[in-house]
Amino acid sequence: MLFWRHGRTAWNVENRFQGQTDIELDRVGHAQAERAGKVLAKLGPDVIVASDLRRAADTAGYLSRACGVGVEYDKGLRERYGGSWEGLTGKELSARWPERHARMDIPDGEHVCEVGDRVVAAVDRALARTPSGGLVVVVSHGAAVRAGIARMLGISDEQREVLGPLSNCCWSVLQTRRGRWRLMEHNAANLPEPVVLSDDA
């Protein structure tokens, strides 16, 4: 399966906390999504599921048009709700909530464990509609994707920062091995190279 983060928005450029505020892609974001959609179409996805927020939904649309697979929308893939942080810049958040911002502990927002739970539930729903051996592409948001991947890999919420950020319109690839998820690619912008799943002997 493949997690794909949406293209750039004006708030990404301004380093504003987007959360569930419904921000559109900017001109660069549309270009990023069009290019990446054409690349990912070569993988032949069987299912495309996306957050219903416009920046993710519009990003998914480029892949859909490139490969002919319709997009399904799942609110479980929305970004982490940021409460009073939404719309504020990183500098503003550090000034008002220095300790909380350092920990990404949003006083009136969604806890990261809740985000991980709902993303995994959305992934499970998508996988249930994916044929055996098929590929599902999940189009979502930076924090939501990292929370979901961490949960799928068994990484605790306290250790989630071991997963680096996901850039706009980049993706991560997970595969199963002996019933467990493995992270095969992270923050990629090119097609994944074929990897022989071995014991790394």
C-alpha positions as CSV (number, residue, x, y, z in Angstrom):
1,M,0.0,0.0,0.0
2,L,1.0,3.6,-0.6
3,F,0.4,6.7,1.5
4,W,0.5,10.0,-0.5
5,R,0.6,13.4,1.0
6,H,-1.3,16.2,-0.8
7,G,0.4,18.9,-2.8
8,R,1.5,22.4,-1.6
9,T,-0.9,25.0,-0.3
10,A,-0.4,28.7,0.6
11,W,-0.5,27.8,4.3
12,N,2.3,25.3,3.8
13,V,4.4,28.1,2.4
14,E,3.5,30.3,5.3
15,N,4.1,27.5,7.8
16,R,0.6,27.8,9.2
17,F,-1.1,24.9,11.1
18,Q,-3.7,23.7,8.7
19,G,-5.4,20.9,10.6
20,Q,-8.9,20.4,9.3
21,T,-9.2,23.9,7.8
22,D,-10.2,23.3,4.2
23,I,-7.3,24.9,2.3
24,E,-6.9,24.5,-1.4
25,L,-3.8,23.6,-3.4
26,D,-1.8,26.5,-4.7
27,R,-0.5,26.7,-8.3
28,V,2.6,24.8,-7.3
29,G,0.6,22.2,-5.5
30,H,-1.5,21.5,-8.5
31,A,1.6,21.1,-10.6
32,Q,3.1,18.7,-8.0
33,A,0.0,16.6,-7.9
34,E,-0.3,16.4,-11.7
35,R,3.3,15.3,-12.0
36,A,3.2,12.8,-9.1
37,G,-0.2,11.5,-10.3
38,K,1.3,10.5,-13.7
39,V,4.2,8.8,-11.9
40,L,2.0,6.8,-9.5
41,A,-0.4,5.8,-12.3
42,K,2.3,3.6,-13.6
43,L,1.9,1.4,-10.5
44,G,-1.6,0.6,-11.5
45,P,-3.5,1.3,-8.3
46,D,-6.7,-0.8,-7.7
47,V,-8.2,1.5,-5.1
48,I,-7.7,5.2,-4.4
49,V,-9.1,6.5,-1.1
50,A,-8.6,10.1,0.0
51,S,-9.4,12.6,2.8
52,D,-12.4,14.7,1.8
53,L,-10.5,17.9,2.5
54,R,-9.9,19.7,-0.8
55,R,-6.1,19.7,-0.8
56,A,-6.1,15.9,-0.5
57,A,-9.2,15.3,-2.7
58,D,-7.9,17.4,-5.5
59,T,-4.5,15.7,-5.3
60,A,-6.2,12.3,-5.6
61,G,-8.1,13.6,-8.6
62,Y,-4.9,13.9,-10.6
63,L,-4.0,10.2,-10.0
64,S,-7.6,9.2,-10.7
65,R,-7.6,10.9,-14.1
66,A,-4.1,9.5,-15.0
67,C,-5.1,5.9,-14.3
68,G,-8.9,5.7,-14.7
69,V,-9.6,4.6,-11.1
70,G,-12.3,6.5,-9.2
71,V,-11.6,8.2,-5.9
72,E,-13.4,7.2,-2.7
73,Y,-13.5,9.7,0.2
74,D,-13.1,8.8,3.9
75,K,-13.3,11.4,6.6
76,G,-11.1,9.2,8.7
77,L,-8.1,10.3,6.6
78,R,-8.5,14.0,7.5
79,E,-5.6,15.9,9.1
80,R,-5.2,16.1,12.8
81,Y,-7.8,18.6,14.2
82,G,-5.8,21.6,15.6
83,G,-8.4,23.6,17.5
84,S,-7.2,27.1,18.3
85,W,-3.8,26.4,16.6
86,E,-5.3,26.2,13.1
87,G,-4.3,29.2,11.0
88,L,-1.4,30.2,13.2
89,T,2.2,30.1,12.1
90,G,4.9,28.0,13.8
91,K,6.5,31.2,15.1
92,E,3.1,32.2,16.7
93,L,2.6,28.8,18.2
94,S,6.1,28.8,19.7
95,A,5.5,32.2,21.2
96,R,2.1,31.4,22.8
97,W,2.6,27.7,23.7
98,P,6.4,27.1,23.7
99,E,6.4,23.8,25.7
100,R,3.2,22.5,24.1
101,H,4.4,23.4,20.6
102,A,7.7,21.6,21.1
103,R,5.7,18.5,22.0
104,M,2.9,19.1,19.4
105,D,0.5,18.9,22.3
106,I,-2.5,20.8,21.1
107,P,-4.5,22.1,24.1
108,D,-7.9,21.9,22.5
109,G,-7.1,19.7,19.5
110,E,-7.1,16.0,18.6
111,H,-4.7,13.7,20.4
112,V,-2.3,12.0,18.1
113,C,-3.4,8.5,19.2
114,E,-6.9,9.3,18.1
115,V,-5.5,10.3,14.7
116,G,-3.6,7.1,14.4
117,D,-6.7,5.0,15.3
118,R,-9.0,6.7,12.7
119,V,-6.4,6.6,9.9
120,V,-5.8,2.8,10.5
121,A,-9.5,2.2,10.5
122,A,-9.8,4.0,7.2
123,V,-6.9,2.0,5.8
124,D,-8.6,-1.2,6.9
125,R,-11.8,-0.2,5.2
126,A,-9.8,0.5,2.0
127,L,-7.9,-2.7,2.2
128,A,-11.1,-4.7,2.5
129,R,-12.1,-3.3,-0.9
130,T,-8.7,-4.1,-2.5
131,P,-8.2,-7.3,-4.4
132,S,-5.6,-9.7,-3.1
133,G,-2.2,-8.6,-4.2
134,G,-3.6,-5.3,-5.3
135,L,-2.5,-1.7,-4.5
136,V,-4.4,0.8,-2.5
137,V,-3.2,4.5,-2.6
138,V,-4.2,6.5,0.5
139,V,-4.2,10.3,-0.1
140,S,-4.0,12.2,3.1
141,H,-2.0,14.8,5.2
142,G,1.4,14.9,6.8
143,A,0.6,14.4,10.5
144,A,-2.2,12.0,9.7
145,V,-0.1,9.8,7.5
146,R,2.8,9.7,10.0
147,A,0.3,8.8,12.9
148,G,-1.2,6.0,10.7
149,I,2.2,4.6,9.7
150,A,3.5,4.7,13.2
151,R,0.4,2.8,14.4
152,M,0.7,0.2,11.6
153,L,4.4,-0.3,12.4
154,G,3.8,-0.6,16.2
155,I,5.7,2.6,17.0
156,S,4.5,4.2,20.2
157,D,3.0,7.7,20.1
158,E,6.0,8.9,22.2
159,Q,8.4,7.5,19.5
160,R,6.5,8.7,16.4
161,E,9.2,11.3,15.6
162,V,11.5,8.5,14.4
163,L,9.5,8.8,11.2
164,G,10.7,11.9,9.4
165,P,8.4,14.4,7.8
166,L,6.6,13.8,4.6
167,S,7.1,16.5,2.0
168,N,4.2,17.8,-0.1
169,C,3.2,15.3,-2.8
170,C,5.7,12.7,-1.6
171,W,4.7,9.2,-0.5
172,S,5.6,6.2,1.7
173,V,5.2,2.5,0.7
174,L,4.3,-0.2,3.2
175,Q,4.2,-4.0,2.5
176,T,3.4,-6.9,4.7
177,R,5.9,-9.6,5.7
178,R,4.8,-12.5,7.9
179,G,1.7,-10.7,8.9
180,R,3.4,-7.5,9.9
181,W,3.8,-4.2,8.1
182,R,7.2,-3.0,6.9
183,L,8.1,0.5,5.8
184,M,9.8,0.0,2.3
185,E,10.0,3.7,1.2
186,H,9.5,7.0,3.0
187,N,9.2,10.5,1.7
188,A,9.8,9.3,-1.9
189,A,9.2,11.2,-5.1
190,N,10.1,8.5,-7.6
191,L,8.7,5.1,-8.2
192,P,9.9,2.6,-5.6
193,E,12.6,0.2,-6.8
194,P,11.7,-3.5,-6.7
195,V,12.9,-4.9,-3.4
196,V,13.4,-8.6,-2.7
197,L,11.9,-9.2,0.7
198,S,14.6,-11.2,2.5
199,D,15.8,-11.5,6.0
200,D,18.6,-9.1,5.2
201,A,21.2,-11.9,5.6
